Amino acid sequence: MKLKIATTLLTLPLIASAQMEGQWSIERINAWYADVGAIKGCNYLPATAVNDIDMWQESSFDPETIGKELKLAHKSGYNSVRVFLHQLVWREQKEAFKKNIDTFLKIAERNKIKVMFIIFDDCNAPDEKPFIGKQNAPKVGHHNSRWVACPGLDAVDDQSRFPEYESYLKDIISTYKDDKRVIAWDLYNEPGNTGVGTRSKGLLLSAFKWAREVNPSQPLTVGAWELVPMEDELSQIMLTRSDFITFHSYNDVTDLNSRIAICKTFNRPIVNTEWLRRQAGNTFELVLPIFGKEKIGWYHWGLVQGETQTWLHWVSKKDEPKEEPWQHDMFTPDHKPYNPIEIEMVLEFEFD
């Protein structure tokens, strides 16, 4: 998810590095990708949750809504969801948190949906900080106005808390390391976003190290979201240490093709873990044919209109709402498709 817009045009090639310690071989990851087939997914949060704390904490976890929405997703052709976890819920409500994850996975399995969990995240709405308890209502007219980073912008480089972060990551991944309902682990969403920059480097490197020590049966990845040709230290870490290559793209197809060209230099399967920005030409009609041709699995942002208000544009404000065309999301609250043609494209999508 972008809380700022990346517009860098990418033209320079990347040189793929040698295999990193613990990284899956190209043969192994290719076999995995052939087995899972074409991933058709969305970044998922129930419509009743304003952020990932709201989704997972004991007082607001909503399995009824999740059940209805994942049933809708399956009916509409989706076979996977990408889902944010939060370390604060684990720290404060560990037993309830893990019980809720179990419940979520049961619902997903019932609807033939595989799950990619995200461990850490640097995206954060302006002036927001993570807390347990009743979350604030969304700001009128604003896109994703209550989103909070994990572990948090002030805590991302607090070395004194790294043992706690390690315990969180290892507890979650080790619990589900052989669970076939989990398709992969996305260790860190958009490291460096929200002005964090290279302060994320230590946690990013540590996340890979800790996860390799657990050695799950599922592959690891971190998505490059603001690709710069290997001059960017964080992108280099993400792209050279991931078992399969993931990236985000919210701009037009020229930018998308530039990002794909860079990702292909690593000779590993590619999955786009965030896209869909209709007003910028990042649409189903233009993007899915490229993904089909290049054999790229995908997760666009958003399923049902809800508390995150992500159908609104990034630049939308209370007094200047921007909501047409919808930026993200697929269904109204009563589960009517925003654009039925898009749902048909999801149902029919396959690799060329």
Buried (B, 14 or more C-beta within 10 A) or exposed (E): BBBEEBEBEBEEEBEBEEEBEBBBEBEEBBEBBEEBEBBBBBBBBBBBBBBBBBBBBBEBBBEEBBBBBBBBBBEBBBBBBBBBBBBBBBBBBEEBBBEBBBBBBEBBBEBEBBBBBBBBBBBBBEEBEBBBEEBEEBBEBBBBBBBBBBBBBEBBBBEEBBEBBBBBBBBBBBBBBEBEBBBBBBBBBBBBBBEBEEBBBBBBBBBBBBBBEBEBEBBBBBBBBBBBBBEBBBBBBBBBBBBBBBBBBBBBBEBBEBBBBBBBBBEBBBBBBBBBBBBBBBBBEEBBBBBBEBEBBBBBBBBBBBBBBBBBBBEBBEEEBBBEEBBBBBBBEEBEBBBEEBBBBBEEBEEE
